[in-house]
């Protein structure tokens, strides 16, 4: 038996081939969209996935303002942040955030599904979220993919 055909391929920063992908978030549930985008950003959809290397693709998410939250989450789900001052905890409902910063919900959900270390922060820089249908990355010739076909 030829053992050379069974060698495990480990990618590094020089051998990774990154693509640009466009994902349409219109009508997609937020959690499912975020988990699939994180999966692609991490590179787990590629056969040469290496856990300690940024081997994922660059993902452009368009129509982030049309993302869907199921049930009563749009009015009941709260997002919290702390100002740093005494009694400075602030909260805001998802529907208010969607009006004020439509890209925040997608960015926040994807960030929570990535590793909490240097690699996770580096991978998050490969995510580009836009509220409307237009994006600024036409020069990279991105491929439009259906996020429901991943996984």
C-alpha positions as CSV (number, residue, x, y, z in Angstrom):
1,X,0.0,0.0,0.0
2,X,1.3,3.5,-0.9
3,X,1.6,5.4,2.4
4,X,2.4,8.7,0.7
5,X,-1.3,9.0,-0.3
6,X,-2.3,9.1,3.4
7,X,-0.1,12.0,4.5
8,X,-1.9,14.6,6.5
9,X,-1.7,18.1,5.0
10,X,-1.0,20.9,7.5
11,X,-1.5,24.4,6.1
12,X,0.4,27.4,7.1
13,X,0.0,31.1,6.3
14,X,1.8,30.8,3.0
15,X,0.0,27.8,1.6
16,X,-3.6,28.9,2.4
17,X,-5.7,29.8,-0.5
18,X,-8.4,32.4,0.5
19,X,-11.5,33.2,-1.4
20,X,-14.0,36.0,-1.2
21,X,-17.6,34.9,-0.6
22,X,-20.8,36.9,-0.5
23,X,-23.6,35.8,1.8
24,X,-27.1,37.3,1.7
25,X,-28.6,37.6,5.2
26,X,-32.1,38.6,4.1
27,X,-34.7,36.4,5.7
28,X,-32.1,34.2,7.5
29,X,-32.3,33.4,11.2
30,X,-29.5,35.2,13.0
31,X,-28.1,32.2,14.9
32,X,-28.0,29.8,12.0
33,X,-26.5,32.5,9.7
34,X,-23.8,33.3,12.3
35,X,-22.8,29.7,12.9
36,X,-22.4,29.0,9.2
37,X,-20.5,32.2,8.6
38,X,-18.2,31.4,11.6
39,X,-17.7,27.9,10.1
40,X,-16.6,29.4,6.8
41,X,-14.4,32.1,8.4
42,X,-12.7,29.4,10.5
43,X,-12.0,27.3,7.3
44,X,-13.7,24.1,8.6
45,X,-15.4,23.6,5.2
46,X,-12.0,23.0,3.5
47,X,-10.3,19.6,3.5
48,X,-7.0,21.1,4.6
49,X,-8.4,22.7,7.8
50,X,-5.7,23.4,10.4
51,X,-6.9,24.5,13.8
52,X,-4.0,26.9,14.6
53,X,-4.0,28.7,11.2
54,X,-6.3,31.3,9.7
55,X,-7.2,29.1,6.7
56,X,-10.8,30.4,6.3
57,X,-12.2,32.6,3.5
58,X,-13.1,36.3,3.5
59,X,-16.9,36.6,4.0
60,X,-19.0,39.6,3.0
61,X,-22.5,39.6,4.6
62,X,-25.0,41.9,2.8
63,X,-28.6,42.8,3.9
64,X,-27.8,42.6,7.6
65,X,-30.7,44.8,8.4
66,X,-33.1,42.1,7.1
67,X,-31.9,39.3,9.4
68,X,-34.6,37.5,11.3
69,X,-34.9,36.7,15.0
70,X,-37.5,34.0,15.7
71,X,-40.2,34.1,18.4
72,X,-40.3,37.2,20.6
73,X,-36.5,37.7,20.5
74,X,-36.7,40.9,18.5
75,X,-38.3,42.7,21.5
76,X,-37.2,40.6,24.4
77,X,-33.5,39.8,23.7
78,X,-31.4,42.3,25.5
79,X,-27.8,43.3,24.7
80,X,-25.7,44.6,27.6
81,X,-22.6,46.7,27.9
82,X,-20.8,48.4,30.7
83,X,-19.6,52.0,30.6
84,X,-16.9,51.6,33.2
85,X,-18.6,53.9,35.7
86,X,-20.5,52.9,38.8
87,X,-24.1,51.8,37.9
88,X,-23.0,52.1,34.3
89,X,-24.6,48.9,33.0
90,X,-26.7,49.7,29.9
91,X,-29.1,47.4,28.1
92,X,-30.8,47.7,24.7
93,X,-33.3,45.5,22.9
94,X,-32.5,43.8,19.6
95,X,-35.0,45.8,17.7
96,X,-33.5,49.1,18.8
97,X,-30.0,48.0,18.0
98,X,-31.2,46.8,14.5
99,X,-32.5,50.4,13.9
100,X,-29.4,52.1,15.2
101,X,-26.6,49.8,14.1
102,X,-27.9,47.1,11.7
103,X,-24.5,45.4,11.3
104,X,-24.0,44.9,15.1
105,X,-26.2,41.9,15.5
106,X,-24.4,39.8,12.9
107,X,-21.0,40.9,14.0
108,X,-21.7,40.2,17.6
109,X,-23.2,36.8,16.9
110,X,-20.3,35.7,14.7
111,X,-17.7,37.0,17.2
112,X,-19.3,34.9,19.9
113,X,-18.8,31.8,17.8
114,X,-15.1,32.2,17.1
115,X,-12.2,31.3,19.4
116,X,-11.5,33.8,22.2
117,X,-7.8,34.3,21.5
118,X,-5.4,36.0,19.1
119,X,-6.5,33.7,16.3
120,X,-10.2,34.5,16.8
121,X,-9.4,38.3,16.6
122,X,-7.5,37.8,13.4
123,X,-10.2,35.7,11.9
124,X,-12.9,38.3,12.7
125,X,-11.0,40.8,10.5
126,X,-12.0,38.6,7.5
127,X,-15.7,39.4,8.1
128,X,-17.3,42.4,6.3
129,X,-20.9,43.2,7.2
130,X,-23.1,45.7,5.3
131,X,-26.6,46.8,6.1
132,X,-27.8,47.0,2.5
133,X,-27.3,45.1,-0.7
134,X,-24.2,47.0,-1.8
135,X,-20.6,46.3,-0.7
136,X,-17.2,47.8,-1.5
137,X,-15.4,44.6,-2.5
138,X,-16.2,44.2,-6.2
139,X,-12.5,44.3,-7.1
140,X,-11.9,41.0,-5.3
141,X,-14.5,39.2,-7.6
142,X,-16.4,37.5,-4.7
143,X,-18.5,34.4,-5.3
144,X,-22.1,34.5,-4.2
145,X,-23.0,31.4,-2.1
146,X,-26.1,30.1,-0.5
147,X,-25.3,29.8,3.2
148,X,-27.9,27.1,3.6
149,X,-25.8,24.6,1.5
150,X,-22.9,24.8,3.9
151,X,-22.6,22.0,6.5
